[in-house]
Amino acid sequence: MLEIISWMALGIGLLSSLIIIVDIIRHPQKMAIMNVVWPLNGWFFGPIALFAYFKWGRIQTKDSKKEDTRGKGAKVFTSTSHCSSGCSFGDAVGVPIVALTGLTVAGSVLFAHYTVEFILAYLFGILFQFASIYPMNKEKGKMHALIESFKADTISLIAFEIGMFGWMAIVHYVLFQTPPEPTSPVYWFMMQIAMILGFLTSYPANAWLIKKGIKEAM
């Protein structure tokens, strides 16, 4: 039964991404990196990402004539989505690397996932931040944009990984006698849940960063 639920959840996520991609091809975002962010959100947030995209993302397309009337909560949601998508992509890329190499850390496969995925999530998180900051501040140079990217992403990434890694620890040590393998749909369903929880734990961090002016609302 869990495997069937997993296939359904993954299918809904992929379908949500596909719907967003098709619409983005017709209506590209003003900020190029968001053309990547919204479909990635679709993969783990499914219908919620679809709702957010068509309600808030469509306002930010190049051909949109609508006034941006989004409230603070919507802007924090979009900023958190931007952060979470970079983290999620890095985490997803890290899984097959650990699986194919048989890497362990302190004798633990889970710790190997934590290490590799954190590094990749950080790298992609910084890349996603740079892709949003630099185009708006080209006159200040790439180094300034890079420094601002580290300032904007570090705290939010740690907050995201607390939620994600915490859930995967529960999966590994509590929910299953034998943890699911990355070749199983159940594993990726657990990853979807982890990414949603990562989003939830990073939302307050992004709200604080925006309030303090360390990060711009998107």
Sequence and secondary structure as in RCSB ss.txt:
>XXXX:A:sequence
MLEIISWMALGIGLLSSLIIIVDIIRHPQKMAIMNVVWPLNGWFFGPIALFAYFKWGRIQTKDSKKEDTRGKGAK
VFTSTSHCSSGCSFGDAVGVPIVALTGLTVAGSVLFAHYTVEFILAYLFGILFQFASIYPMNKEKGKMHALIESF
KADTISLIAFEIGMFGWMAIVHYVLFQTPPEPTSPVYWFMMQIAMILGFLTSYPANAWLIKKGIKEAM
>XXXX:A:secstr
 HHHHHHHHHHHHHHHHHHHHHHHHHS BSSTTHHHHHHHHHHHHTHHHHHHIIIIIGGGBTT  S     HHHH
HHHHHHHHHHHHHHHHHHHHHHHHHHT  BTTBHHHHHHHHHHHHHHHHHHHHHHHHHGGG GGG HHHHHHHHH
HHHHHHHHHHHHHHHHHHHHIIIII SS   TTSHHHHHHHHHHHHHHHHHHHHHHHHHHHTTSS   
